[in-house]
Each structure stands twice: as structure tokens, then as C-alpha cells.
Amino acid sequence: MRAGLALQVFSVEARKLMSYRTDFWINTVAVFAAKMVVAYYLWTAVFAESGRTTIGGFTQDGMILYYLLAILIGRVVSGGERQMSISQDIYQGSLTRYLIYPTGYGAIKYVEHLGTLVPSLLQLVLFSGVASLLFDFSQLGAVTFASLLRTAVAVAVGNVLLFLMLYVIQGVAFWADNVWSLQVMLRFITSMLGGLMLPLDLFPAWARQILEILPFQTLYYFPVMTLLGRIDTGEWLRTLAVALVWCAMIGGVAHIVWRRGYREYTGVGI
């Protein structure tokens, strides 16, 4: 894909998502504040009731920080919630216009996906700064320049991995009338097993061993723990290697699904 075309597609998607700025930021702030308030009071109650200073290796401040980073990094990994646009292209027949573009459909959609990350990156910086003023995280002292670089790589791989998962599911639209339920199911599984709902350290040891060979922890848990400096170099490389293998395998499945799907596509929509 030519750099000029990629930049133009990226720019259009970023501006499109920010078209209604007031509504966008009100909804964003409200959702973020609601999630953080729930997490704060929930874990304050859990720590108070248990009488323990640490749970799963996290202090109360550490647990709140984990949720803060999981929410913000999760937005960057998942993008701007425009994944359903792929199935809509199939249902409405608008996929046809992409077939004459001088590049592949998947490449265009991924660049569009990257364009939706611009607001999420702004939110990550803004809300992290606000939270640092409201909560005392100074004693954690785990974030370093090296962990920032590793986190950027982890987030990038997680972003590609989730996009490929969704790309496969959206391709089912060639045969199914509605793939929304499949996407909801994937969102629940990735949130639960990926560390967005709760840190994976709270899972039993046998479950953790299984999760280490599955792709889900790469999406949220892995980038957050990397940023906190709680993953050493060896473990980071092993987890990254597992994630890349999953990217290759799911990418292969996506290629098969779409190659066969094109044979079923009529271009008239439904």
C-alpha cells in the first residue's frame, strides 16, 4: 500500500471520529469516570473486607493503577469501535468499490483502524495525567523508559492480533446474516481472559498455565504488566513470540475465510 494513500485514509478516519467533538469527549469522560469509580470502590471494599494488604501481588493502589492502565491501553488495542464496518461492507454491497483500489481490502481496513486510534492515544495521555493527580502512585515507581518501549511493541502486537480476530469474524458475514453476536462473544472472552476485567494473577495456577499459550493475555494484561515493569526480559520475549505465532495462524485463517468468501460475494447486498 502506497504511503500517500495510507496517510490519506488514516487522516480521514481520524477526523471522522472526532467530527462531533463535544459529544465524543462527554461520552468518553463519562464512561471512563464510571469505570474508574466502580473499580475504586469495588477494590477498596475487597481489600477492607479481606483485611489483606496485597491480593494477587497487588496492593490497593497497584490494583487501581492496573485498572486505569487496562482501560486506557484497552482503548488503544481495540481502536475506535468501527469493526462492524467490515461486515456492513459485505451486507450493503459496498465491498465492491474496494475491489478496484490499488491495494488489498485488508490493508485499507487496517489503516482505517489505525486512524481510529488517534483519539484513544490522546485519552491515554490525558487521563493518565489526570489520574496521577487524583491517586498516589508515586510509591509504585515501576514505569521506566525501557518499559515504555516494550509496552509500545506489546500494544502494537496486541492491536494487530485483535484486528485479525475481528477480521475473521467479520468475514463470516459472507455466509451469515448477522455476526454481531459473534463479536459480542469475542469481546467478552477477550475481556475476561485477556486481563481487562481483572488481572490474570487472580486466576488459579493451572488456568494461568493455559492462558500463557493462548493469545488473549497479549491484548491487555501483557501490555499493562510490561508498562508496570513486572515482566522480565525472558518472559516478555516468550510472550511476544507466542503472540506473533498466533498472529500468523489467525492471519492464515483470515486469508482462507476471505478467499472463499469472495467466491460467494455477489455485490448486490442484502
PERAQUI-V345053 format. One record per backbone hydrogen bond with DSSP energy under -0.5 kcal/mol. CO is the residue of the C=O (numbers start at 0). NH is the residue of the N-H. E is the energy in kcal/mol with one decimal. If there is no record, write none. Layout:
BEGIN
CO:NH:E
CO:NH:E
END
This chain:
BEGIN
1:5:-2.4
2:6:-2.6
3:7:-1.9
4:8:-2.6
5:9:-2.6
6:10:-2.4
7:11:-2.3
8:12:-2.1
9:13:-2.1
10:14:-2.3
11:15:-2.3
12:16:-1.9
13:17:-1.0
15:18:-1.2
18:20:-1.0
19:23:-2.6
20:24:-2.7
21:25:-2.3
22:26:-2.3
23:27:-2.3
24:28:-2.8
25:29:-2.3
26:30:-2.4
27:31:-2.4
28:32:-2.8
29:33:-2.3
30:34:-2.3
31:35:-2.3
32:36:-2.5
33:37:-2.2
34:38:-2.4
35:39:-2.6
36:40:-2.4
37:41:-2.4
38:42:-2.3
39:43:-1.9
40:44:-2.0
41:45:-2.2
42:46:-2.4
43:47:-2.1
44:48:-2.7
45:49:-2.3
46:50:-1.7
46:51:-0.6
54:57:-1.5
57:54:-2.6
58:62:-2.5
59:63:-2.1
60:64:-2.4
61:65:-2.1
62:66:-2.2
63:67:-2.3
64:68:-2.6
65:69:-2.7
66:70:-2.4
67:71:-2.1
68:72:-3.2
69:73:-1.9
70:74:-1.3
71:75:-1.2
72:76:-2.5
73:77:-2.6
74:78:-2.0
81:84:-1.7
82:85:-1.5
82:86:-0.5
83:87:-2.1
84:88:-1.7
85:89:-1.3
86:90:-2.9
87:91:-2.7
88:92:-0.7
88:94:-1.9
90:269:-2.6
92:95:-1.3
93:96:-0.7
93:97:-0.5
94:97:-1.0
94:98:-0.8
95:98:-1.1
96:99:-0.8
97:100:-1.3
103:107:-1.8
104:108:-2.5
105:109:-2.0
106:110:-2.0
107:111:-2.4
108:112:-2.3
109:113:-2.3
110:114:-1.9
111:115:-1.2
113:116:-1.5
114:117:-1.0
115:119:-0.6
116:120:-2.4
117:121:-2.0
118:122:-2.4
119:123:-2.2
120:124:-1.9
121:125:-2.7
122:126:-2.8
123:127:-1.3
124:128:-1.7
125:129:-2.1
126:130:-2.7
127:131:-1.8
128:132:-0.8
129:132:-0.9
129:133:-1.2
130:134:-2.7
134:136:-1.1
136:139:-1.5
136:140:-0.9
143:147:-1.8
144:148:-1.9
145:149:-2.4
146:150:-2.3
147:151:-2.1
148:152:-1.6
149:153:-2.6
150:154:-3.1
151:155:-2.0
152:156:-2.4
153:157:-2.5
154:158:-2.5
155:159:-2.1
156:160:-2.6
157:161:-2.4
158:162:-2.1
159:163:-2.3
160:164:-2.1
161:165:-2.4
162:166:-2.3
163:167:-2.0
164:168:-2.0
165:169:-3.0
166:170:-1.4
167:171:-0.7
168:171:-1.1
169:172:-1.6
170:173:-1.9
171:174:-2.1
171:175:-2.5
178:182:-1.9
179:183:-2.3
180:184:-2.2
181:185:-2.3
182:186:-2.4
183:187:-2.2
184:188:-2.4
185:189:-2.8
186:190:-2.0
187:191:-2.5
188:192:-2.9
189:193:-1.2
190:194:-0.5
190:195:-1.5
190:196:-2.1
193:219:-0.8
193:220:-2.7
198:201:-1.6
199:202:-1.6
203:207:-2.1
204:208:-1.8
205:209:-1.3
206:210:-2.7
207:211:-1.6
209:212:-1.4
209:213:-0.5
210:213:-0.7
214:217:-1.1
215:218:-1.8
215:219:-0.6
216:221:-3.0
219:223:-2.0
220:224:-2.7
221:225:-1.9
222:226:-2.3
223:227:-2.0
224:229:-2.5
225:228:-1.2
231:235:-2.5
232:236:-2.4
233:237:-2.2
234:238:-2.6
235:239:-2.3
236:240:-2.3
237:241:-2.3
238:242:-2.2
239:243:-2.3
240:244:-2.1
241:245:-2.2
242:246:-2.3
243:247:-2.1
244:248:-2.4
245:249:-3.0
246:250:-2.3
247:251:-1.8
248:252:-2.0
249:253:-2.7
250:254:-2.0
251:255:-1.9
252:256:-2.8
253:257:-2.5
254:258:-2.2
255:259:-2.3
256:260:-2.3
257:261:-2.2
258:262:-0.6
259:262:-0.5
259:263:-0.8
260:263:-1.0
260:264:-1.2
END
